[in-house]
Amino acid sequence: MWNTIILEPMINALIFIYGLLGQNFGWAIIVFTALVRLITLPLTMQQMRSTMVMQEIQSSSRYKKMQEKYKKDKQKLSEEQMKLFREVGYNPMSGCLGLIIQFPIIIGLYQAVIRTLAATPVQLFDLSKLLYPFTPTSLIPMNSQFLWMNLGQPERLVLDFLPFAIPVLTILVVITTYLQTKLTTPASPDSQSQAMTQMMGLYMPLLLGYFAYSLASGLALYFFVSNLLGIVQGFIMRRLRERPASKTVSI
């Protein structure tokens, strides 16, 4: 089931794009990332919209008064919050779907990159069992070099004048993940929610940074490009949301 739904489409798509782009696997990952972003655009837009609506709710005077009035009665506060959410048409779970879908994509892409860059006879045989009949086998084995990176290995930039290697992609992934998290996570007036928001803003960049540092650089390249596209998308949606005519929540 996993191979049929996730792994095989990813591997064959990467090989097909790789062939179209002059057998450059780095550019194949970049184009593939843009395609994944395009396919999941409705879900990510829903996630961002949900985040922005929640921010508007939390900034409203009604929500703040509710927090103050029922601060000693958590059950009543929860009931009033759900009542408010229903009135404005907000579903707290609506923003989670995009995040949930990201995890199988990340796992699938990691496996696809590693398996597509097969080098040994055993690895090539395993890869052949995942190819579609129309996928050109003449493109295999694939060229894993992109800029200074071997896309099947963790990325490090070695400079002659430095005694240590620099994990450039890891640094870029951490920075762009932090920026994207700040852009898409609401600032909550509630102290407990704010603490959780700050924790997520620290946790996600470190987690993806660890993956980028320790796993194949092809995956790190996916993280970086996906983050850049997410930042652009988030910025555009925020600008559209800030227009008075675009407000959809009335509290």
C-alpha positions as CSV (number, residue, x, y, z in Angstrom):
1,M,0.0,0.0,0.0
2,W,2.8,2.5,1.0
3,N,4.8,1.6,-2.2
4,T,1.8,2.0,-4.5
5,I,0.4,5.2,-3.1
6,I,3.5,7.1,-2.0
7,L,6.9,5.6,-3.0
8,E,6.3,4.5,-6.5
9,P,4.7,7.7,-7.7
10,M,7.5,9.8,-6.1
11,I,10.3,7.7,-7.6
12,N,8.9,7.6,-11.1
13,A,8.0,11.3,-11.0
14,L,11.6,12.2,-9.9
15,I,13.1,10.0,-12.6
16,F,10.8,11.5,-15.3
17,I,11.6,15.1,-14.2
18,Y,15.3,14.2,-14.0
19,G,15.2,13.1,-17.6
20,L,13.4,16.3,-18.7
21,L,15.9,18.6,-17.0
22,G,19.1,17.2,-18.5
23,Q,19.7,14.5,-15.9
24,N,20.2,17.0,-13.1
25,F,18.8,15.5,-9.9
26,G,19.0,18.7,-7.8
27,W,16.8,20.6,-10.2
28,A,14.5,17.5,-10.4
29,I,14.0,17.8,-6.6
30,I,13.3,21.5,-6.8
31,V,10.7,21.1,-9.6
32,F,9.2,18.1,-7.7
33,T,8.9,20.3,-4.6
34,A,7.1,23.0,-6.5
35,L,4.7,20.4,-7.9
36,V,4.0,19.0,-4.4
37,R,3.3,22.5,-3.2
38,L,1.0,23.1,-6.1
39,I,-0.9,19.9,-5.6
40,T,-1.3,20.5,-1.8
41,L,-2.1,24.2,-2.3
42,P,-5.8,23.9,-1.4
43,L,-4.8,22.2,1.9
44,T,-2.1,24.6,2.8
45,M,-4.3,27.6,2.0
46,Q,-7.0,26.1,4.3
47,Q,-4.4,25.7,7.0
48,M,-3.1,29.3,6.6
49,R,-6.6,30.6,6.5
50,S,-7.5,28.7,9.6
51,T,-4.5,30.1,11.4
52,M,-5.3,33.7,10.4
53,V,-9.0,33.3,11.4
54,M,-7.9,32.0,14.8
55,Q,-5.6,35.0,15.2
56,E,-8.5,37.3,14.4
57,I,-10.7,35.5,17.0
58,Q,-8.1,35.7,19.7
59,S,-7.6,39.4,19.0
60,S,-11.3,40.2,19.3
61,S,-12.7,41.9,22.4
62,R,-15.4,39.2,22.8
63,Y,-12.7,36.5,23.1
64,K,-10.7,38.5,25.6
65,K,-13.7,39.2,27.7
66,M,-14.6,35.5,27.6
67,Q,-11.1,34.6,28.8
68,E,-11.4,37.1,31.7
69,K,-14.9,36.1,32.7
70,Y,-14.4,32.4,32.8
71,K,-10.8,32.2,33.8
72,K,-11.7,30.2,36.9
73,D,-14.1,27.9,35.1
74,K,-12.2,26.0,32.4
75,Q,-15.2,23.9,31.4
76,K,-17.4,26.9,30.8
77,L,-14.6,28.7,29.0
78,S,-14.2,25.7,26.7
79,E,-18.0,25.6,26.0
80,E,-18.1,29.3,25.2
81,Q,-15.1,29.1,23.0
82,M,-16.7,26.2,21.0
83,K,-19.9,28.3,20.7
84,L,-17.9,31.2,19.3
85,F,-16.1,29.0,16.9
86,R,-19.4,27.6,15.6
87,E,-20.8,31.1,15.2
88,V,-18.0,32.3,13.0
89,G,-17.7,29.0,11.1
90,Y,-14.3,28.1,12.5
91,N,-13.2,24.4,12.8
92,P,-10.1,24.0,15.2
93,M,-9.2,20.9,13.3
94,S,-9.3,22.4,9.8
95,G,-5.7,23.6,10.0
96,C,-4.2,20.3,11.0
97,L,-4.8,18.4,7.7
98,G,-2.0,20.1,5.8
99,L,0.5,19.3,8.6
100,I,-0.6,15.7,8.8
101,I,-0.1,15.3,5.0
102,Q,3.4,16.7,5.2
103,F,4.8,13.8,7.3
104,P,4.2,11.0,4.7
105,I,5.5,13.3,2.0
106,I,8.7,13.9,4.0
107,I,9.2,10.1,4.7
108,G,8.3,9.1,1.2
109,L,10.6,11.7,-0.4
110,Y,13.5,10.5,1.8
111,Q,13.0,6.9,0.8
112,A,12.5,8.0,-2.9
113,V,15.8,10.0,-2.9
114,I,17.8,7.1,-1.3
115,R,16.3,4.4,-3.6
116,T,16.4,6.5,-6.8
117,L,20.2,7.1,-6.2
118,A,20.8,3.3,-6.2
119,A,24.4,2.4,-6.9
120,T,25.0,-1.3,-6.0
121,P,23.5,-4.2,-8.0
122,V,21.2,-5.1,-5.2
123,Q,19.9,-1.5,-4.8
124,L,19.4,-1.3,-8.6
125,F,17.4,-4.5,-8.6
126,D,15.2,-3.2,-5.7
127,L,14.7,0.0,-7.6
128,S,13.7,-1.8,-10.8
129,K,10.7,-3.4,-9.0
130,L,9.3,0.1,-8.2
131,L,9.5,1.5,-11.7
132,Y,6.5,1.9,-14.0
133,P,6.7,0.1,-17.4
134,F,7.0,3.4,-19.3
135,T,9.8,4.8,-17.0
136,P,13.1,5.0,-19.0
137,T,15.6,2.7,-17.3
138,S,18.4,4.3,-19.4
139,L,18.5,7.2,-16.9
140,I,19.6,4.8,-14.2
141,P,22.1,5.0,-12.3
142,M,21.4,8.6,-11.7
143,N,23.9,11.5,-11.2
144,S,23.7,12.5,-7.5
145,Q,26.0,15.6,-7.8
146,F,24.4,19.0,-7.5
147,L,26.6,22.1,-6.9
148,W,28.9,20.9,-4.1
149,M,26.5,18.2,-2.8
150,N,26.1,14.5,-3.1
151,L,22.3,14.4,-2.8
152,G,22.4,10.9,-1.3
153,Q,24.6,12.0,1.6
154,P,24.3,14.6,4.3
155,E,25.4,18.1,3.0
156,R,28.6,19.7,4.1
157,L,30.5,22.5,2.4
158,V,34.3,22.1,2.6
159,L,36.4,25.2,2.2
160,D,40.2,25.0,2.1
161,F,40.7,27.9,4.5
162,L,38.4,26.5,7.2
163,P,39.3,23.6,9.5
164,F,35.7,22.4,9.6
165,A,32.9,21.7,7.1
166,I,29.8,24.0,7.0
167,P,26.3,22.5,6.9
168,V,24.9,25.3,4.7
169,L,21.6,23.6,3.9
170,T,21.0,22.8,7.6
171,I,21.5,26.5,8.5
172,L,19.2,27.6,5.6
173,V,16.5,25.0,6.6
174,V,16.6,26.2,10.3
175,I,16.3,29.9,9.3
176,T,13.5,29.4,6.7
177,T,11.5,27.0,8.9
178,Y,11.6,29.6,11.7
179,L,10.5,32.4,9.3
180,Q,7.7,30.2,7.9
181,T,6.5,29.2,11.4
182,K,6.5,32.9,12.5
183,L,4.5,33.8,9.4
184,T,1.9,31.1,9.7
185,T,1.5,30.8,13.5
186,P,-0.9,33.3,15.2
187,A,0.3,35.4,18.2
188,S,-2.1,34.5,21.0
189,P,-3.0,36.9,23.8
190,D,-3.5,33.8,26.1
191,S,-0.3,33.2,28.0
192,Q,-0.6,29.4,27.8
193,S,-1.3,29.4,24.1
194,Q,1.5,31.9,23.6
195,A,4.0,29.6,25.4
196,M,2.9,26.7,23.1
197,T,3.3,28.9,20.0
198,Q,6.8,29.9,21.1
199,M,7.7,26.3,21.8
200,M,6.5,25.3,18.3
201,G,8.5,28.2,16.8
202,L,11.6,26.7,18.4
203,Y,10.8,23.0,18.1
204,M,10.0,22.8,14.3
205,P,13.2,24.6,13.1
206,L,15.4,22.4,15.3
207,L,13.6,19.2,14.3
208,L,13.8,19.9,10.5
209,G,17.4,21.2,11.0
210,Y,18.3,17.9,12.6
211,F,16.8,16.0,9.7
212,A,18.6,18.2,7.2
213,Y,21.9,17.7,9.1
214,S,21.8,14.0,9.5
215,L,19.9,12.7,6.5
216,A,20.4,12.9,2.7
217,S,20.9,16.4,1.4
218,G,18.2,15.8,-1.2
219,L,15.7,15.9,1.6
220,A,17.3,19.0,3.0
221,L,17.0,20.6,-0.4
222,Y,13.3,19.7,-0.4
223,F,12.9,21.3,3.0
224,F,14.6,24.5,1.9
225,V,12.7,25.0,-1.3
226,S,9.4,24.1,0.3
227,N,10.0,26.6,3.1
228,L,10.8,29.4,0.6
229,L,7.6,28.7,-1.3
230,G,5.7,28.5,1.9
231,I,7.1,31.9,3.0
232,V,6.1,33.5,-0.3
233,Q,2.6,31.9,-0.1
234,G,2.1,33.0,3.5
235,F,3.2,36.5,2.8
236,I,0.8,36.8,-0.1
237,M,-2.1,35.4,2.0
238,R,-1.4,37.8,4.8
239,R,-1.4,40.8,2.5
240,L,-4.7,39.7,1.0
241,R,-6.1,39.0,4.5
242,E,-5.1,42.5,5.7
243,R,-7.4,44.2,3.0
244,P,-10.6,45.4,4.7
245,A,-12.8,43.8,2.0
246,S,-11.2,40.4,2.6
247,K,-12.2,40.1,6.2
248,T,-14.5,37.0,6.6
249,V,-14.8,36.9,10.4
250,S,-17.1,39.2,12.2
251,I,-17.0,39.0,16.0
